[in-house]
Amino acid sequence: MPVNHPAIWAVSALTIALMLLRPWKISEAVWVGSGALLLVLSRLIPFRIAWHAVGEGTDVYLFLIGMMVLAQLGQTHGVFEWLATVAIQNSNASRVRLFALIYAVGAVVTIFMSNDATAVVLTPAVLAAVKKARTEPLPYLLSCAFIANAASFVLPISNPANLVVFHQSMPPLTQWLRAFTVASLLSIIATFAALLWYCRQDLRGEANQEIEDGHLSQPGKLALAGIALVAVVLLISSALGKDLGLPTCAASVLVALTICARERTNPIEMVQGISWSVIPLVAGLFILVEAINRAGGSQVSLAALRAVANLHPAFAAVVTSFGIGVGTNLINNLPLGLIAGTSVHQAHITGALRNAILLGVDLGPNLSVTGSLATILWLIAIRKEGLHVSAWTFLKAGIIVMPPALLLATLAVAFIK
């Protein structure tokens, strides 16, 4: 069957635009699912190939399900609200200190539970806490959004996009840490410093500390222990070079069922609180990317990578990370990560250039609200609380925060072997 390149590009571009703009406030999953369905029904992509594309995302779906179950468990039993309250209680009434503590909590949640957990679960807890502290919420909300991406390549489990880019060539944990530890530290520190400077006016003065003591309930302590247990399971799986989706899902579901059984609560109630629309959203993106690749997207990506590979290694890494980083803000990092991941596999790209691609996919989205799935989920979370951060407000911060962090992280992966 001949491939109708212009029609595929048109449907794909329209779908991505509708996903990012969300006209009539219709869910992103609906727009992506509709676009994928249109591609199949119009025979722009055969059903067999579309189904195969959906199947390729199995590891990502399992990973997301596990993380969403774990995040919902933590939210249900007050783990994240407790963390935010502890941060306020230890801030010594200093807004800057509170900002640093919330940023640190966001880093820990991102590293061990993924950036989506930081966006979806920690953000509302932080917002509730800073309201009690009677301080301007924007700096603390921005810290949740920016650390969700800045710390998302500390571990393979820190971002579902990591699974997409590396796919079946995920390096063992020791190799991952050797490649990304310094880059991650520079990313986290540079992002914090730039964001602190950007928010300096709002962080002057004192924060209210007269709030109720935050006590973690017994179920909350069990949930926190369960989160730690799942993190250990994932670190072991990563160290052994295994796929992360099944261990994440199995361990998280087992922990959740154990706590529900002990507390004699209905697990269905917890399941109902999970945003399941994320799964069809990601599945639709897999179909969309497969269609784009069939229309020549992979060839364009391959040609660009091969051209960059002829440059000086450090310069090639910087060009690649910033090129990918800017691209994520135009079409979102998940579809771009899928395209880049396919090209990396086909071109057998390894070393610093492959690592620079991951940095662009993970850290590049800190430029705008359209950059990553985590940032979109963050935006949805604060809208539910009655607040709104405009695209321009986020972009003004992103222009200051993202470039230095991405540059330092890229130079680290380029020069540290």
ZICOR-V714400 format. One record per helix or strand of 2 or more residues. SS is the DSSP state (helix for helix, strand for strand). FROM is the first residue (numbers start at 1). LEN is the number of residues. If there is no record, write none. Layout:
BEGIN
SS;FROM;LEN
SS;FROM;LEN
END
This chain:
BEGIN
helix;5;17
helix;23;3
helix;28;14
helix;47;10
helix;58;19
helix;79;11
helix;95;19
helix;115;18
helix;138;13
helix;156;3
helix;160;10
helix;173;26
helix;218;22
helix;245;19
helix;267;6
helix;277;18
helix;297;13
helix;313;19
helix;333;15
helix;351;17
helix;373;12
helix;391;25
END
